[in-house]
Amino acid sequence: MAVYPAHGVGEIQAIETKNMAGLEQSFYVIKIIDSAMVVMIPCNSSEKVGLRAIASPADADKVFDILKQTDVEIVQQPWNQRYREYMEKIKTGSIFEIAAVLRDLFLLQHDKELSFGERKMVDTAKSLLVTEIALAHQADEDEVAKQIDEIFVVA
């Protein structure tokens, strides 16, 4: 299992060698869990594209700490600028950056209505976190989603 930024958790199904323009190159063949999409990532540039191992249980626990922070200042800016910044954070693939985006959007929705794109981003960020935390803790995804929802009901 591995995390591919902005796509989420996937299962490495194979390592295939392909001949591209006369060069032999090895690829990870990864099936993304949430979408069933299959991606091929060159093995020699996997770190560059952000492919990483599933978070440890300790890192997964830190995500809950990030989500529980309520004393965060959210800079006032147009929704489309905020959307771009948050999307860049999600694309890093960092579980901590994704948690910060989810937290910020939940806090922001207490002050104003989120745009359609921001509401979709909440769903994306939550889905990415739920899948990875469930794998890190070998827990049920529904239970992890419930834990996250409970944090924001109190917030």
C-alpha positions, 0 to 999 in steps of 0.5 A: 500500500502507498499514498499517491498525492491528491489521488489517495491510497493505492495498492501496488499491484505490480512492477512492470518494465516497459520500453519507452523510446528505446529505454527500459524503465520500471513502473509501479502499477498502483490501483487507487482504492477510492476510485479503482483508477490504475496509475503507472508511476516510474520507479526512479521518480516515485519520490519526486512525485510524492509517492510514500508509504502509509502513515504510521499509527503515531502520525495518524494520531497527530492528524487528530491533534491537528483537526482538534486545533481551533485557535487557528487564524484563517486569513481572509481572502477570496474563495478562489484564491483560498481554493488554489492554496488548499488544493496545492496543500492537498496535492503535496500528499502530506497527511498533515497538510490535508488535515490542516485544510480539512480543519480550516474549511470546517472552521471557516464554514462556521463564519460563512457558507463554503463555495461548491468547490470548497465543499467538494474539497472538504469531501476530498480531504476527509476521504483521503484522511479516512482511508489512510488513518483506517489503514494506519490503525487497521480500523474500519473506515466508517469508524474513522469517519465518525471520529472525525465528524465528532471532532467537528460537531464539538468545534 
